[in-house]
Amino acid sequence: MAPAPKWNNEELESDNVSKKDLVSALQDLATYEFLKERKLHGKAANVIKATKKPELIKAYKALYEQDSAFRPEGQSFEEAAAQATAAAAATTAAPSESAAPAKEEAVVEEPKYKKVITKKGDGRLPKKGDMVYVFYTGTYLVDGQPKVFDTNMKGAKPSALRFKVGTGKVIKGWDEALLTMTKGEKARIIIESDWAYGKKGVEGKIPPNTDLTFEVHLSQID
């Protein structure tokens, strides 16, 4: 059952409730899908600037008419966005009723990485083909201890690695995990060998069949 609205109709129409108040309330409570459908899922400042107050009031009222539009208690906006993106990436589109039946069912590959957020971002997710700027340090275990095999965090002014995400420019574990990160987010990503360098490894650098751990900072999205 949905909680009682914070503001009544008269308060919503008054100057006491600002666009900022409404955007904050919606992004604190609503599911990512509800916000995305109404184009309210971006950075709060951009949503406030781009959306008129009557539209925000309409969305606020609609939220309290749908129990299913509320996020689970304790789930942050960033977590909801990451979950929705990961679910979309892992799900194949269902065929339409008019389409010819497929000879074989599509096999959905299980994700072969784990991500632990160490610092939340601003809520903006990259799309396939977006240019991302990434700082990272990669390690793997040797006798139970992490060994650094690559990093771009050296020097007084480290330079970010930039590439078009989701286009196969990097290992699959990176492509998939970065699509669930928001701008400014920092995370620890543990990638199974199959989604890293697999049976071949990297000669002189990474042994075959090695799981990798990356400390990653997604600093910018273009």
KANOR-V413717 format. One record per helix or strand of 2 or more residues. SS is the DSSP state (H for helix, E for strand). FROM is the first residue (numbers start at 0). TO is the last residue. If there is no record, write none. Layout:
ss=SS from=FROM to=TO
ss=SS from=FROM to=TO
//
This chain:
ss=H from=8 to=12
ss=H from=18 to=28
ss=H from=31 to=36
ss=H from=43 to=49
ss=H from=52 to=62
ss=H from=66 to=68
ss=H from=76 to=89
ss=E from=112 to=118
ss=E from=130 to=141
ss=E from=144 to=150
ss=E from=160 to=163
ss=H from=171 to=177
ss=E from=185 to=190
ss=H from=192 to=194
ss=E from=211 to=220
//
